[in-house]
Amino acid sequence: MASLDSYLADLVRTADQDRYLSVLYAPEDRRDALLALYAFDVEIARVRDLISEPMPGEIRLQWWRDVISSDEPGSGHPIAVALLKAIADHRLPRQTFLDYLEARVFDLYDDPMPSRTDLEGYCGETVSALFQLAALVLDPAATANAGEASGHAGCATGIARLIRLMPFHRSRGQCFVPLDILAASGLDRDAFIAGENPAAMAAAASAMVSLASEHLRAFDAGVSNVPASLRPAFLPMATLPARLGRTDPSSAYRKPTPDISALRRHWLLFRRASRGW
């Protein structure tokens, strides 16, 4: 079990420093389950990176559906073993994981995101769900007050990630920018992938930043109602204002925004953990 915990910690630390650091602020007896949740997210988020066409990705997602539905440890798959233990130990709702996997099917294809509402729904089923599941691990009795915070945190975080990954997604023909935002910017899906209209591309990126910022403000306005016991679940939000502040829409569609320094990341999470919101 110690080697499994180390594997999960290394995986999450490499893929998502903010989440990894937030786990260190959680009660010790909750950390393994949080790492299992975050490792599961890392594993599913990279499915598209491991395939050359959608069908193998569909098969991978179905494998995870079967594992979660049947409570089988997945032939010793380390993340599956840890996740099923977390689900059992903390009575996590399996349907939330199944809905998460269904939303992730979108990642396998190059279809454009239909609308802002669809984008928020996608973030809700994926990133927001992880916030809510983490809250359930930390203090299930307190999660009734965390639903709205989880929703806005997931949309703000999810959209910010999509902005950061925009150049990479464009390079392989993916379009997570909703069609209604593209149309308002004077673009369609093909024009966005081509990126030949800098002013329109910057307008689309700016609209995405505005949408993420809108959800961040809504999160900040309501997070004071979230019990302190759930704070580690939301600690990754501490770095989001700095990340969004560094985003330049005129270049975000061409190259990733430089990340904040490790020192600043540690400081922001420590300050938020110490002072709250």
C-alpha positions as CSV (number, residue, x, y, z in Angstrom):
1,M,0.0,0.0,0.0
2,A,2.9,2.3,0.7
3,S,4.2,1.9,-2.9
4,L,0.7,2.5,-4.2
5,D,0.4,5.7,-2.2
6,S,3.8,6.8,-3.5
7,Y,2.8,6.1,-7.1
8,L,-0.4,8.1,-6.8
9,A,1.4,11.0,-5.1
10,D,4.1,11.1,-7.8
11,L,1.5,11.0,-10.5
12,V,-0.5,13.9,-9.1
13,R,2.5,15.9,-8.2
14,T,3.8,15.7,-11.7
15,A,0.5,16.5,-13.4
16,D,-1.1,19.0,-11.0
17,Q,1.1,20.7,-8.5
18,D,-1.8,22.7,-7.0
19,R,-3.9,19.7,-6.2
20,Y,-0.9,17.8,-4.9
21,L,0.0,20.6,-2.5
22,S,-3.6,21.0,-1.4
23,V,-3.7,17.3,-0.3
24,L,-0.8,18.1,2.1
25,Y,-3.2,20.5,4.0
26,A,-5.9,17.8,4.3
27,P,-6.2,15.5,7.4
28,E,-3.8,12.6,7.1
29,D,-6.5,10.0,7.0
30,R,-8.1,11.7,4.0
31,R,-5.1,12.1,1.8
32,D,-5.0,8.7,0.2
33,A,-8.6,9.1,-1.0
34,L,-8.0,12.6,-2.4
35,L,-4.9,11.4,-4.2
36,A,-7.0,8.6,-5.7
37,L,-9.6,11.1,-7.0
38,Y,-7.0,13.3,-8.5
39,A,-5.0,10.4,-10.0
40,F,-8.2,9.2,-11.6
41,D,-8.7,12.6,-13.2
42,V,-5.2,12.7,-14.5
43,E,-5.6,9.2,-16.0
44,I,-8.8,10.0,-17.8
45,A,-7.7,13.5,-18.9
46,R,-4.8,12.0,-20.8
47,V,-6.7,9.3,-22.7
48,R,-6.8,11.5,-25.8
49,D,-3.1,11.8,-25.7
50,L,-2.6,8.0,-25.8
51,I,-4.8,7.3,-28.8
52,S,-4.8,8.0,-32.5
53,E,-8.5,7.6,-33.1
54,P,-11.6,7.7,-31.0
55,M,-12.5,4.0,-30.7
56,P,-9.6,3.0,-28.5
57,G,-10.5,5.9,-26.3
58,E,-14.1,4.8,-26.1
59,I,-12.9,1.3,-25.1
60,R,-10.7,2.8,-22.3
61,L,-13.6,4.9,-20.9
62,Q,-15.9,1.8,-21.0
63,W,-13.3,-0.2,-19.1
64,W,-13.4,2.4,-16.4
65,R,-17.2,2.4,-16.4
66,D,-17.2,-1.4,-16.0
67,V,-14.7,-1.2,-13.1
68,I,-16.6,1.5,-11.2
69,S,-20.0,-0.2,-11.8
70,S,-18.9,-3.7,-10.9
71,D,-16.6,-2.9,-8.0
72,E,-13.8,-5.0,-9.5
73,P,-10.3,-3.8,-9.0
74,G,-9.4,-3.7,-12.6
75,S,-6.9,-6.5,-12.7
76,G,-4.7,-4.7,-10.2
77,H,-4.7,-1.4,-12.0
78,P,-3.2,0.8,-9.2
79,I,-5.5,3.8,-9.8
80,A,-8.6,1.6,-10.0
81,V,-7.6,-0.2,-6.8
82,A,-7.1,3.1,-5.0
83,L,-10.3,4.7,-6.4
84,L,-12.5,1.8,-5.5
85,K,-11.2,1.9,-2.0
86,A,-11.9,5.6,-1.8
87,I,-15.4,5.0,-3.1
88,A,-16.1,2.3,-0.5
89,D,-14.4,4.1,2.4
90,H,-16.2,7.4,1.9
91,R,-19.4,6.2,0.3
92,L,-18.8,8.3,-2.8
93,P,-21.6,8.3,-5.4
94,R,-20.6,6.0,-8.3
95,Q,-23.0,7.8,-10.7
96,T,-20.9,11.0,-10.4
97,F,-17.9,9.0,-11.8
98,L,-20.1,7.6,-14.6
99,D,-21.3,11.0,-15.5
100,Y,-17.7,12.3,-15.4
101,L,-16.7,9.5,-17.9
102,E,-19.6,10.3,-20.1
103,A,-18.6,13.9,-20.3
104,R,-15.1,13.0,-21.1
105,V,-16.2,11.3,-24.4
106,F,-16.2,14.8,-25.8
107,D,-12.4,14.8,-25.5
108,L,-12.0,12.0,-28.0
109,Y,-13.5,13.8,-30.9
110,D,-12.9,17.1,-32.8
111,D,-16.5,18.4,-32.6
112,P,-16.7,22.0,-31.5
113,M,-18.3,22.8,-28.1
114,P,-21.8,23.8,-29.1
115,S,-22.5,26.6,-26.6
116,R,-21.4,28.4,-23.4
117,T,-24.1,26.4,-21.6
118,D,-22.6,23.1,-22.9
119,L,-19.1,24.2,-21.9
120,E,-20.3,25.0,-18.3
121,G,-22.1,21.6,-18.3
122,Y,-18.9,19.9,-19.4
123,C,-16.9,21.6,-16.7
124,G,-19.6,20.8,-14.2
125,E,-19.6,17.1,-14.9
126,T,-15.8,16.9,-14.8
127,V,-13.9,19.6,-12.8
128,S,-16.8,20.6,-10.5
129,A,-17.5,17.0,-9.8
130,L,-14.0,16.5,-8.5
131,F,-14.4,19.5,-6.2
132,Q,-17.6,18.0,-4.8
133,L,-16.1,14.5,-4.4
134,A,-13.1,15.9,-2.6
135,A,-15.5,17.8,-0.3
136,L,-17.4,14.5,0.4
137,V,-14.1,12.8,1.3
138,L,-13.2,15.6,3.7
139,D,-16.5,16.1,5.5
140,P,-19.7,14.6,4.0
141,A,-21.9,16.2,6.6
142,A,-20.8,19.7,5.4
143,T,-21.1,19.2,1.7
144,A,-24.7,20.6,1.5
145,N,-23.1,24.0,1.7
146,A,-20.5,23.4,-1.0
147,G,-22.5,22.6,-4.1
148,E,-22.6,26.2,-5.5
149,A,-18.9,26.7,-4.7
150,S,-18.0,23.5,-6.4
151,G,-20.0,24.5,-9.5
152,H,-18.3,27.9,-9.9
153,A,-14.9,26.5,-8.9
154,G,-15.1,23.8,-11.5
155,C,-16.2,26.2,-14.3
156,A,-13.5,28.8,-13.4
157,T,-10.8,26.1,-13.2
158,G,-11.9,24.1,-16.2
159,I,-12.1,27.1,-18.5
160,A,-8.8,28.4,-17.3
161,R,-7.2,25.0,-18.1
162,L,-8.8,25.1,-21.6
163,I,-7.3,28.5,-22.2
164,R,-3.9,27.3,-21.1
165,L,-4.2,24.3,-23.4
166,M,-5.7,26.2,-26.3
167,P,-2.6,26.1,-28.5
168,F,-2.2,22.4,-27.9
169,H,-5.8,21.6,-28.6
170,R,-5.7,23.7,-31.8
171,S,-2.6,21.8,-33.0
172,R,-4.6,18.6,-33.0
173,G,-7.9,20.0,-34.3
174,Q,-9.8,20.3,-31.0
175,C,-12.1,23.2,-30.3
176,F,-13.4,23.8,-26.7
177,V,-14.3,27.4,-27.4
178,P,-18.2,27.4,-27.7
179,L,-19.6,28.1,-31.1
180,D,-21.6,31.1,-29.8
181,I,-18.4,32.7,-28.5
182,L,-16.7,31.9,-31.8
183,A,-19.6,33.5,-33.8
184,A,-19.5,36.6,-31.6
185,S,-15.8,36.9,-32.4
186,G,-16.2,36.5,-36.1
187,L,-15.0,32.9,-36.3
188,D,-16.2,29.4,-36.9
189,R,-14.6,26.1,-35.9
190,D,-12.3,25.9,-38.9
191,A,-11.3,29.5,-38.7
192,F,-10.4,29.0,-35.1
193,I,-8.2,26.0,-35.8
194,A,-6.5,27.9,-38.6
195,G,-5.9,30.9,-36.4
196,E,-5.3,33.3,-39.3
197,N,-7.3,36.2,-37.9
198,P,-5.4,37.5,-34.9
199,A,-8.0,40.1,-33.9
200,A,-10.8,37.5,-33.9
201,M,-8.7,34.9,-32.2
202,A,-7.8,37.4,-29.4
203,A,-11.4,38.3,-29.0
204,A,-12.4,34.6,-28.6
205,A,-9.6,34.1,-26.1
206,S,-10.6,37.2,-24.2
207,A,-14.2,36.0,-24.0
208,M,-13.0,32.8,-22.5
209,V,-10.9,34.7,-19.9
210,S,-14.0,36.8,-19.1
211,L,-16.1,33.7,-18.6
212,A,-13.6,32.1,-16.3
213,S,-13.3,35.3,-14.4
214,E,-17.1,35.5,-14.0
215,H,-17.2,32.1,-12.4
216,L,-14.2,33.0,-10.2
217,R,-16.0,36.1,-8.9
218,A,-19.1,34.0,-8.2
219,F,-16.9,31.5,-6.3
220,D,-15.2,34.3,-4.3
221,A,-18.6,35.8,-3.4
222,G,-20.0,32.5,-2.0
223,V,-17.0,30.6,-0.7
224,S,-17.2,32.2,2.8
225,N,-20.3,30.0,3.4
226,V,-18.2,26.9,2.9
227,P,-17.2,25.2,6.2
228,A,-13.5,25.3,7.1
229,S,-13.4,21.5,7.1
230,L,-13.8,21.6,3.3
231,R,-11.1,24.2,2.7
232,P,-8.4,21.7,1.4
233,A,-10.8,20.7,-1.5
234,F,-10.9,24.3,-2.7
235,L,-7.2,25.3,-2.0
236,P,-6.2,24.9,-5.7
237,M,-8.4,28.0,-6.3
238,A,-5.8,30.1,-4.5
239,T,-3.6,30.3,-7.6
240,L,-6.3,30.9,-10.2
241,P,-6.5,34.7,-10.0
242,A,-2.7,34.9,-10.6
243,R,-2.9,32.5,-13.5
244,L,-5.8,34.4,-15.1
245,G,-4.0,37.7,-14.5
246,R,-1.0,36.5,-16.5
247,T,-3.1,35.5,-19.5
248,D,-2.7,37.7,-22.6
249,P,-5.6,37.0,-25.0
250,S,-3.5,38.3,-27.9
251,S,-1.1,35.4,-27.6
252,A,-2.9,32.8,-25.5
253,Y,-4.3,31.0,-28.6
254,R,-0.7,30.7,-30.1
255,K,1.4,29.8,-27.1
256,P,0.7,28.7,-23.5
257,T,0.7,31.4,-20.8
258,P,3.8,31.0,-18.6
259,D,3.0,29.4,-15.3
260,I,3.5,31.1,-12.0
261,S,6.6,30.2,-10.1
262,A,6.8,27.3,-7.7
263,L,7.6,29.7,-4.8
264,R,4.5,31.9,-5.6
265,R,2.3,28.8,-5.8
266,H,3.5,27.6,-2.4
267,W,2.9,31.0,-0.9
268,L,-0.5,31.5,-2.4
269,L,-1.7,28.1,-1.1
270,F,-0.1,28.6,2.3
271,R,-1.7,32.1,2.7
272,R,-5.1,30.8,1.7
273,A,-4.8,27.8,4.0
274,S,-3.8,30.0,6.9
275,R,-6.3,32.9,6.4
276,G,-9.2,31.3,4.5
277,W,-11.2,33.3,2.0
